[in-house]
Amino acid sequence: MENRKETDNAIKAWSNKLEPDYLLSDFLRHPPVDFKATISEVGLPVFSALFDLTTTMDNEDQKRLKKIPFYKFWSRLLKYKTLFVGTTVSEFSPLPTPFNATQVALFLKEREGKNYPLVIVKDLPSPSPLISDEDAKKTADFLAQLEQAGFISVAGQALAYVSVDYSSQDDFLSRFSKNRRKDFRRKLRAMENLEIEVLTANSPYLQSDEVINHFYRLYLQVFQQSEIHFDRLSEEFFYDLLHTDDESLRVVVYRKSGKLIGYNICFAYKDMLVDKYIGFDYPLATDNNLYFISWFFNLEYARLNGFKYYVAGWTDPEIKAYLGAKFVYTRHAVYIRNPLLRGILKHFRHHFESDAHLELQGDQN
């Protein structure tokens, strides 16, 4: 895109969005460290990065792989310069309007990705209450055309969400077994010792460079302890993210005795409260059950403010299932130029579908 206005107009027309336009614009201006991002000729957001094929493998498969002799030397063969279609800040892959699925699929295969060993169209959502029927059909048609063009369909991650169809916290808790309710209420007692504040755009607190730097350092604490280290956001991204006039911004700040121990950066988008980023000060956050408390605080905030859904992100699906989440599953479409590597992925692709193997929709006993 030639200028900011063209970029903003393109983003405004994208479908599959669960986040405000300015967040997507922020990604294009300040992509994750060592990534390059732009909008392609056909209106799709794309970014390039060095990608390790083992990133989405489950832990046990990764451990077995690393035990193979000389792994340190041949593991470099698992890393490829990759063109991704989508963003790392959107829950689903945005698609432009108007959109010709057949032409775009062929364009990605024959032109857009000609200089890349791998092309990955990421996070194509299955039908769900979070997107319109029109967007779901558009996505399904695109996936079908990608497969027709030779892309391999691989199960993606599970996006957690909760329907805000309860009348109170007690009503929500009543859906769980006695033992689980007891566990939840015990952990919730830690909330009594915390000061919790919800900040919106232009809050004086968020205008401080020192505060932004502190937020970024707490984000890095979470990033560094995560099992997946793929897209490390920059401090510039955080600066623009929080220095905004956009009324969708909600920042939930948690303090103990006046000390910041964690936060959630959320967005009020349509009828959803979308939880995007967290920062924790370890071990204080763990000692005060902050992950758990932030979950229940966000659920209650969503209820009190009339949201229909709380969207809780991709990470920790088993924990979120324990806390009552439902899930939307996605698919990635992968094109591998090397025929040998393409055959290997087809045969072993189930090893790269870790979330698909989890039983996340079980009862709440």
N, C-alpha and C positions, 0 to 999 in steps of 0.2 A: 504494500500500500504506500502511496506517495506521501501522504500527510496524515496528521492526527485526525482530521475531520473524516477522511475516507475510512480510516480504521474504525472510528467510533460508529459510523454509519453501517459498516459491515457487521460489527459486533451486535448492533441493535437488531439486525435481521436474523441472527442465528437462532436456531431452535435447540431443544434439549437443555435449556439453561435452568439451573437451580440456584443461580447466583447473580448479583448485580453486574451490569456491564463494566463498571469501573474496575472490578477485580480482574476481569479478563484483559482489559486494557493494561492494567498494571503488570500482568504476566508478560505481555508482549514487550513492554518497555524494560522490564527488569526480570528476565527469565532466571530460573535457578542457576546456580554457579556452574560454569562450563557448558551451559546450554546456549543455543541460538534459536530464537523464535521469530516467526513472521506470519503473515497471512499469504497463502499461496495464490496463484493465478486463478484458481477456481473457487476462491473465497473460504477455503478451509484454514483454520489455525494449524500450523505445523511447527515442530521444533526438532532440532537434531542434537544428539548426544551419543556418547560412548555407552553401549548397553551390554551388561553382563547377562547372558542367557539364564544363569542360575538365580536371578533376582527373585522370581516368583515361585521357585521350587520350595517345597516344604523343608523344614529343618532336618528331618531324618534323611531325605534324599540328598541334601547338601552334605551332610556328614559322611554318607557313604561315598559320595563322589570324591571328597577330599582325602579319603583313605586310599584311593587308587595311586599306585606308585608314580612318582615324579609329577604329582598334581601341580606343584608350584611352577613347573616349567611349561606344561601343556595347557594349563588353565587359561593362558592368554588367547588360546584359540576359541574360547567361549565369549570373547568380547568383540563387539562389532560396532562400527559407526552406523547409527540407525536414524532413519527419519520417522518421527512419530507424527501421526495426525491426531490432533486434539490438544489438550493442555494438561498441566498437572495441578491446576487450581479449580477446574470445573469437575463436578461430579460425573458428568457424562460428556461424550465427545460432541461439541457443538457442530451443527450442520447448517450451511448457508441456505438462504431463500432468495431466488428460486434455486432449484437443485435437480440436476439430471443424474441420477444414481449410476446409470450405465456409463455415461461419458466420464464422470468423475473417477469411477473405479479403473477404467482403462487409462486415464490420465495419470493416476497414481502409480500404476504398474509400468507404463511405458515412458513417461516423461518426468514426473515429479521426483520419483525415487531412483532414477537411472544411475545416479552416482553413489547409491547406498546399497550395501549388501542386504540390509533388512529394511522393510517398510512395515510399520505397525500402526494400524488404525485402532486406537485404544478406547475402551470404556463405551462400547455401544450398548445401550440399555435394553433390557427386556421390557415388555409392557408392565406398567405399574401405576398406582394412583399418583405418582410424582410427576408424570408427564402426560401430555394429552394423547388421545387416541391417534390424532393426526401425526404427532411426532413419533409415536411408536411405530406406525405404519411406514413412515418415511425411513426410520432407522432399519426396520426389518427388510425393506426393499434394498437399501444400500448394502446391508450385509449379504443378501442373496447375490447381488451384482458383484461384490468383491469376491465371493466364493466362485462365481462363474468365471471371473478373470484370473483365477489361480491362487487367490489368497487362502490361507488355512485358518479356519475358525477355531479359536482357543477360548475356553472358559476364563472369564476375568474374575475380578474381585466381587465381594458382596458388600453392597452399600446398606448400612443400617439405618432404619427409621422407625419411629413410633407414631401410631395414629393417636392423636390427642382426642380420644373419645371417652375420657373418664371425667367424672364430676369433681374429684378431689384426689389428693395424694392417697388417702385411705382407700378410695375406690380403686385406684391403680394397684395398690399393694394387695388388695383382696383377690387379685387374679393369680397370686402366687401361693405356694404351699405354706403351711404354718412355719416350717423350719426356715424357708427363704425369707418370709416376712420378718421373722425374728432376727435374722442376719442383717437385713436391710435396716431395720429400726435401730439396731445396736450401732451400726456404722454411722447412721444419720445423727446420732447424738453429738458427734464431733462438730456438727454445724453450729452448735450453740457457742463454740469458742472462736468462731470466725466472724470477720466483718466482710460483708458481701455488698458490692456496689455494681450497678449496671450503668455503663457510660455509653453515650451516643456521640455522633459526629460533632466536632468542634468543642468537645469537652476540654477545658483548660489543661487537665492532667495529661491528655494525649498530645498536647502541643509541645511538650518538653523533649528535646533531643536526648536528654539523660534517661528519661522514662522509656523512650523508643529503644535505646540501646539496652536497657534492662530487660525489656520485653524480648528483644532479639536473643539475648543471652539465655533467657529461660526457654525460649523456643529451641535453641541449640541443645540444651540439656535433654529435652524430649527426643530430638532428632538423633542424638548420639546414642541413646539407650534403645532406640528402635531396632527391630530385626532387619528392616529394609532401609538402606541408605542410598536413595536414588536421586531425589530432587531436593538439594539443600537450597533453601531460599536465601536471598541476600538481604542485608540490612536495608538497602535502598528500597527493596520491595516492601519491607515492613514500614518504612517511613512514608511511602506513598499510600500504603494500605490504610494507615491510621490518620494521616493528614488529608482528610476528605470532607466534603460537604454532603456526601451521600447519606440520606436519612435511613438507609437500610442497616447501617453499622450498629452493632451491639457488642460491647466489650464488657464481659463479666469479670470483675476483679475480686480476688480473694486475698484477704489480709489476716494475719494473726498478730495481735498486739501491735498493730500498725505496720507490720512488715509484709511486703508483697510476697506471697508464697505460690501464686499461680493465677492464671487467667484463661478465659475462653474468648476467642474472636468469632462472633456469629453474625449472621445477616438475616434480616427480616425480608424474605422474598416471596411475593404473592401470599399464599396461605401457609407458608412454611417458615420455621425457625431453623436456619441451616448453620450447623456448628462446623467451623472450618479449621481453626488453628488453636492449639493449646500451648501454654508454657508453664512448666512446673519447676519449683525450686526444691530439688531433692537434697536430703531425705525429708524435709519438712512437709512437702506435699503428700508423700506416702504416709508419714506418721499421722497426718490429719485426714486420711481417707479422701483426698481431694478429687481423685478421679470419680469415685463413687458419688460424692456430694455434688459435684458439678453436673453429673447426669440428672440427679433428682431436682436440682435447682432449675436446670434448663427445662425439664418437663413441666414443672410448676409455672415457670415464666411463660412457656408456650400456652398453657391452659388459661392463665389469667389474662393473656393478651390476645386470645381468640384465634390462635393458629390451629390449623387442622393437622399439621404434621411437624414432628421434630426430626430433622435429618442429621444423623450422628456420624457420618463419615465411614471410611473404609477399614481403618485399623482395628485390631483386637475383636474380631467378629465373635469369637466364643464368649468373651466377657460380656459383650453387648447383648448376645442372645440370652445369657444368664440374667441380664437386667431387663429383659422384656422386649428387645428389638425384633422387628421383622426385617426382611432383606430383599433388595432388588439385585438380581444378578446381571452381570454384564458379559459381553464377549469382546475379544480382541480379534482383529483380522490381520494375519501376518503373511507378508510376501517375502520369500527368501530366494535370492537370485541364483545361488549355488544349488544345482539339482541334488547333489549328494546331501548337503545340509538340510534341504527341504524334505527329503525322504526320511532323514533321521528324526526331524521334528514331528512329522506326521506319525511316526511309530511311537515316539516317546512323549507326545504332547500332554498326556494325562499327568506326567510328573511336574508340569508347569502350571497346573490348575489346582493349586492348594486349597483355595476357598471352596471350590466345587466339591471337595471331598469331605468337608465338614458338615455335620448334622446340626444345622442352625435353626431349623424351624420346629424344633421339638416342643414338648409341653413345658410348663413353667413350674414343675414340681421341685 
